[in-house]
Amino acid sequence: MTTRKLTTLAMLTSIYVVLSILTPIKVINFKFTLEAFPILVAGLLMGPLEGLIVGFTGSAIYQIFLSSYGITATTPLWILPHAVNGLLAGLLGRTVKHLTTINVISIASICAFTVTALNTLALYVDSKLFGYYSNKLVFGALRIKIATGFILAVIYALILPKLITQLKKLLKK
């Protein structure tokens, strides 16, 4: 791994952590944030392994050091969605020739749906394990989470194609 690539991954991970802290709108078990943006950039720009690294590392730093939960039995379940997000973005990004708006909407929507599903699974396991399960708590906001994921996918699609093109030029220098 080159110094440039390692630096880029570190910067994207840092941006993920900052966005995790600064952009959340939290309502009970629903959190609206822009933290997926640097994960998508890493996956689409550099590939699945790099997307996984940014998603895993950023989520682990936030979960362990900055959230109010620290390390628990379910910490890996809360880190997993963002790691899978980066891996999936990288894999899906390789299947398209050009990152058009429609392609990015599709990729980001699939990633958002996967993160929502894995976060819901983590919440379900966590709530069962620690004894606070409620059907409304775990599944009540699911439609809103899916709709929000799609809206964010559209927003990301307006930015990412041009950004990725410019970043590829910078990384080749």
Stockholm file with secondary structure:
# STOCKHOLM 1.0

chainA/1-173         MTTRKLTTLAMLTSIYVVLSILTPIKVINFKFTLEAFPILVAGLLMGPLEGLIVGFTGSAIYQIFLSSYGITATTPLWILPHAVNGLLAGLLGRTVKHLTTINVISIASICAFTVTALNTLALYVDSKLFGYYSNKLVFGALRIKIATGFILAVIYALILPKLITQLKKLLKK
#=GR chainA/1-173 SS CCHHHHHHHHHHHHHHHHHHHHSCEEETTEEECSTHHHHHHHHHHHCHHHHHHHHHHHHHHIIIIISSSCSCTTHHHHHHHHHHHHHHHHHHHTTCSSCCHHHHHHHHHHHHHHHHHHHHHHHHHHHHHHTCCCHHHHHTTHHHHHHHHHHHHHHHHHHHHHHHHHHHHHHHC
#=GC SS_cons         CCHHHHHHHHHHHHHHHHHHHHSCEEETTEEECSTHHHHHHHHHHHCHHHHHHHHHHHHHHIIIIISSSCSCTTHHHHHHHHHHHHHHHHHHHTTCSSCCHHHHHHHHHHHHHHHHHHHHHHHHHHHHHHTCCCHHHHHTTHHHHHHHHHHHHHHHHHHHHHHHHHHHHHHHC
//
